[in-house]
């Protein structure tokens, strides 16, 4: 599987993700349901396997706008484990 960007005008090869996600059924998690630690609402968030197998970033709750620390870990089969914590 190859990841192509919008600026494919250069002669460089796109990033090859086969090493991170070996051939399987082709399914990689791209969204996850989480529960906001502030308001308790369930929120569906988008996750990006192109960011690597272990990711940490900040995101705001869609309901109450409070900030979270999001931690995404992808397994070898493409399944994601997502945890969020309150960002104080």
C-alpha positions in Angstrom: 0.0 0.0 0.0 1.4 3.4 -0.9 0.3 6.8 0.5 0.2 9.5 -2.1 0.0 13.3 -1.4 -1.4 16.0 -3.5 2.0 17.3 -4.6 3.2 14.3 -6.6 5.1 16.6 -8.9 8.5 15.6 -7.4 10.4 12.4 -8.3 10.5 11.1 -4.7 8.6 7.9 -3.9 5.7 8.3 -1.5 5.9 6.9 2.0 5.5 3.1 2.1 3.4 1.9 5.0 3.7 -1.8 4.4 6.4 -2.2 7.1 4.1 -0.7 9.7 0.9 -2.5 8.6 1.7 -5.8 7.0 -0.7 -7.4 4.4 -3.9 -8.6 6.0 -7.5 -8.0 5.2 -6.8 -4.4 4.3 -8.8 -2.9 7.2 -7.2 -0.2 9.3 -9.2 1.7 12.0 -9.8 5.3 11.0 -12.3 6.3 13.7 -12.9 5.6 17.4 -15.7 6.2 19.9 -14.4 7.9 23.1 -16.1 9.3 26.2 -15.2 12.8 27.2 -13.6 13.0 30.7 -15.2 16.4 31.3 -18.8 16.1 30.1 -19.2 12.3 29.8 -20.6 12.4 26.3 -19.6 9.7 23.7 -17.8 11.3 20.8 -16.8 9.7 17.5 -13.3 10.9 16.5 -11.3 10.5 13.3 -7.9 8.8 13.7 -5.2 8.7 11.0 -3.0 5.6 10.5 -0.6 7.7 8.5 0.5 9.3 11.7 2.4 6.2 12.8 1.8 3.3 15.1 2.1 5.4 18.3 0.5 8.8 18.3 -0.1 11.5 21.0 -1.9 14.8 20.2 -4.4 17.3 21.6 -8.0 17.5 20.5 -11.0 19.4 21.8 -14.3 17.7 22.7 -17.0 18.4 20.1 -19.6 18.8 22.8 -18.1 20.9 25.6 -14.9 22.2 23.9 -12.6 21.0 26.7 -9.1 19.8 25.6 -8.0 16.2 25.7 -4.7 14.4 25.3 -5.4 11.6 22.8 -3.2 8.5 22.6 -3.6 6.2 19.7 -1.7 2.9 19.3 -2.1 0.8 16.2 -1.6 -3.0 16.4 0.1 -5.0 13.6 -3.3 -5.9 12.2 -4.4 -2.3 11.9 -6.7 -2.2 15.0 -6.4 1.0 17.1 -6.4 1.3 20.9 -7.4 4.9 21.8 -7.4 6.5 25.2 -8.1 10.1 26.1 -7.3 12.0 29.3 -8.2 15.4 30.5 -5.7 18.1 29.6 -5.4 20.4 32.6 
